[in-house]
Amino acid sequence: MADPVTAQSEAPLTEEKFFDDRLSFWGSVTSATMKVAASVLFFCAWLWWCAFAGFGFLHVLVLPVVVGAIFVLL
């Protein structure tokens, strides 16, 4: 019979590794949140500018959604 495979890691989990893992996770969450917030602010600024410039429906809704999606993906 084959030996059972254990799920133990090579090195024991230390406090520093655990802390670094949590900081990495929250750094990723913060980065994603900032990108979404920046996209929403950009979209609001675009709508405000279009309202005063008199642009049509295509410019007001479709173009900033595409630009915002590209901004989030970056």
Order of alpha helices (4+ residues) and beta strands (2+ residues): alpha-alpha
